[in-house]
Amino acid sequence: MELNKLSLSDFTSLLTIMWLDNLESVPPVARQSGIWRVLSIAQNTGDSRRMSEIDLEEYAKKKPEGSQAERARFQQGYTKDLQSYRVAEDIGVTYEERTQNKYPQVLARIENIAKLPVNRMELDLQHRITFATATSYVDMDGETIDTTGGDSLAWASTAHTLRGTSATYRNRLANNPAVSKGAIEAIRRMVKENTLNQFGEKMTVNHDILWTTDDEVDINVVQELLFSTGNVDYTNANIKNPMQGKYRHVILPRVATDAAGAVDTSKRHYWGTASSMATTAYLGVWEEPHSIPFYELQDGSENYQAGVRAGYGICHVTGRGFSFSSGDGVA
């Protein structure tokens, strides 16, 4: 789109017009959340990465006197390819708009479109949770996005498979309760009993992230549960909060949206936990979000153009290190 006097006539109006700044979006909370491992990919090293996992057995074996030690068992797990793609947006300005508008500072503000690829990266990351129970979704560009892990199942599933055993595990909480004290205790129990290596052995992995959407009710519930303390003047003031310090609360405001980024209230109560140490979800960044300065188009139009670009890929290998509840109480 070109900025011109017809499309934005107020720029050249004789009236004095007070302009409001663009509303700034929230910071890149998903990228910084710890739910995804962030990889910086060097240039000229290919457009994909194969992410894989390998497990050792959990325990050493006894060694009788004079005998050889047992050989440790290992098992390669699943693999998933991290594939890059680019996002971009351009904006143009006509000669007349550059030379005749009354408000250069407003024009400069509109030219600052650098946030667009940052916002798109956030939307794409958070939509992996929005559509965590599905194996694919169609994004705002009309492209089908594969959201399966290496086991060909959705990120949030009740029966993830393992390579070295017929056992399965779940990372979607039974009955999908809304976030509450009892639900957090239930999701902690699920994580403890369903974090398994490829041999089906129980692993001890700490989930240190509790994520929610930006629903105020859920935010307040989590804040009260994680951070409340007793007043020294109250009866039983010395009772300690057992949940204090167990989680870092991450608020993901774009989870409760549809593929186009519009509000989707059916997803407002999604929540869960994740492990920043054991997550198998990845964000690979081939091209950090950046701006292309204004330059003149060489087509005789005398129009100027600027743009923004970014290149990245998103995937997860397994359901380990992530747990999910849709919060709607539907089994």
N, C-alpha and C positions, 0 to 999 in steps of 0.2 A: 504494500500500500504506500502511495506517495502522500506526504503531507503537502496540501495545497490550499489555496484560499477558498475553494469550493467546499472541500471536505471539512475544513476547520475555519469557518469564516470569522469566528470570534478572535482569531489571531490578528486580524487586520481591521477589527471593528473600531469605529470612532469612539465608542464608549469605553470607559475605564472598567476593566473586568478583573475581579479578584479570583485568582486561580488557586485551587487546592493542590497540594503535592500528591503524587501517586501514592496510594496505599502500599506500604512495603509489606511483603510477605514475611512469614516467619523464617528464622534461620534454617539451615539444612539439618534439621534434627534427626532425620532418619540416617543420613550418612554418618553423623557423629554419635549415633545411639549405641554402637557396639553390637547391634543385632547382625550387622554385616561386617565381614572382614574387608577392608578397603585395600586394594592393590593398585599401585601406580605402575602402568605398563609403559615401557620405553618405546620410542618410535622405532620403526623398521624391525620389529620383532614379531610380526604377524598380527592377524586380526582375531585370534582366539587363543584360549588357554584351556587345557584339559585339567579339570580339578578332580582329584582322586583321594581316596582314603585307604589307609592300611592299619590293621589292628594287630597288636600282640595279645597273646593270652594274658589274663589278668594276674595269674599267680605263679610263683616258682614252685617246683616240685622237690620232694625230699631226695637226698642223695645218699644212698647206702654207702658204707665204708668200702673203699677200693673200687667202686663202680663209676662209670662215666656219668656226667650230669645229663639230664634230659635236654633234648634240643627244644628250644622255644618254638611254639607254634605261631605262625602269623597268617593273616588272611587279608588279601586285598578286598576292599569293599566296593562300593559303587563309584562310578565316574560320571561327571557332567561337564559339558563344554560351556565355557564362558565366552560368548560371542559378542563382538563389539558392534555398535551401530552409532550413527551420528544424528544429532538434532540441531536445528538451525532456524533462524528467523532473521529477516531483513526488513529495513525500513528506509524509505526514500524521501527526499525533500526536493521540491521544485525550486527553480531559480527565483521565481516570484516570492515564494514563501520564505526563502532565505534572506531576501533583500528588502521585503516590504512588511514583514510582521512586526508588531510593536513590542513583542515580549520575547526577546532572545532567551531569557532565563527559562521561560516555559518551554520553548523549543528544546533547549538543552536538557531539560528534565525528561521530556518525552523521548529524546534520543537515547536516554540511559536505559537501554533494554537489556542490560547485562544479566538481570535477575531471571530472565525467561528460561535459559537452559538449566539454571540452578533449580528453579521451580519444577521443571520437567523431570529432572533427575530425582527430585524428592517424590513427585507423583508416581514415577515408575517404581521406585523402591517401595513406597507405601502400598502400592497396588498389589505387590506380591503378598502382602498380608490381607488386603481387601479381598483378593481372590485366592486365599490360601487353601480353601477347601475344594477348589476347582483345578483341573489339569491344564486349562488354558483360558484365555479371555481375549476379546477383541479390543484393542486400544483405541485412542482417539483418532489415530491415523488409519483405522480400518484394518490393521495388521493383527493376525492371530499370534498371541504371545504364549509360548510354551512355559508353563509354570510347574512342570513335574520335576522331581528329583531323579537321581540315578536309578531308583527303584520303579520309575514310571508312575509313581503315585503323587497325589497332591501334597503340598508341603505340610498341611495339617490333615492327618489321616488317623484312623483307628486301627490300622493293620499294616504298618510299615514292615517290610521284609528285611532279612539279613542274609548274607552270602554264605556263612559257614554253618548255618543251622536252619531248621524249619520254624523256629520260634519267630514271633512277630512282636511288635511293640506299638504303642499308640502315643501320639502327642497332641491329640484333640481331647479335651476334657469331656467325660461322659455327662450327658444331659445339658451341656453348655450353659451353666449357671452364670448369672451376672456377677460382677466382681463384688466380693464381700469377704469377711473374715473366714467363713467356712469354705468359700470357693477357693480362696488362696491356699488354705490348708489342703484342700482336695487336689489342687494342681501341683502342690509340692509333693504330695504322696504319689501322684501319677508320675512326676519326673523321677523320683527316687526309684520307683518300681519298673520304669520303662526306659531307663537309660542303659542300653546294653551294647556290648561290643559285638563283632561279627560272629563270635562263638556263642552268643546268647548269655554271656556272663554279665552280671550287674556291674556297672561302673559308677563311681561316685563323682558326680559333676555338679558344681554349684551354679544355679541360675541366679544371677545378680541383677538382672534387669526385669522390671515389671512395666509393661507397656499398656497404654490405653489409647483410645481416641481422645478427642478434645471435648467429649461430653462432660458437662460441668458436674453432673451427679456422680459419675464414675470417678472423676478427678478428685472430688471432695472425699469420697469414700476412701480412696487410696491414700490421700494425704492424711486423713484422720488415722487410718490403720498404721501407716508407716512412721508417722512423726508425732503422734499425740503423746503427751506426758502428763502425769498427775500434778495438780497444784499442791504446793507444800501445805496449804491451809485446809485441804480436803481430807476427809476420812479415807484411810488406806492410801495416802498420798505416795507411799514408797513402793507401790506396786509398779513393776517395770513392764514396759511394752515389749513383748517377745519378738515383734516384727521389726522393731526399730533397727536400722542399719543393715537389714537383710537384702534390700533392693534399692536400686536407683530407679526412680520413676521417670519414664520416657513418655511424653505425650506426642502422639502422631496425628496431626490435624487433617491429613489428607486420606486417611484410611476409610472414613465414612463418606466416600464419594463414588460416583459411577465412573465408567471408563473415560468419560469426557471431562471429569473433574468437577461435575455438579454434585450438590448435596444428595446423599443417599442415606436417609434416616434409618433404613433397615439394618445398617451396619454400625449404628452409633454406639452400641455396647460391646463391640469386639474388644477383647483384651487377652493378655497372656503374659508369659515370661520368656526369658532368653538368657543364654550364657555367653558372655563376651569372650570367654576362654575356649568354649567347646562348640561355638556356632560353626556350621558348615555352609553358611550363606556368604556369598561374595559379591562385592561391587568392584569391578575392574575399570579403572579410568585410563583410557587411551589418550584423551584430549580434555584437559581441564576446561570448565566453562570460561569463555573469554569473549572479548568484543573485537570486532573488526572496525577500525576507525573509518570515518566518512571519507569517501573517495568519489571522484567524478566519473559517471558512466561515460564510456566512450562510444555513445550512440547518437550524438548530436542533440540530445534532449536538454543538456545542461543540468540534468538532475544529479543530485548527490545520493549516495547510498551508504548505509552502515549495516552491520549485522552482528549476530552472536552465534557461536558454535560450541558444541561439546561432543565428545565421543566416549561411550562407556558400554559396559555389559553387566548383566545381573543374572545370578543363578544360585541355586542351593544344591548340595549333593545329597543330603539325607534330612530326615526330620529331627536328628539329634541336636540338642542345644536350642530348641525352640518349642514353645507350647502355646496352645490356642484354645480360646472359648469364644463362641459367637455371642454369648451373653443373652440369648433370647429364650433360654430354657427349653429349647426344642431338642429332643434326643436325636 
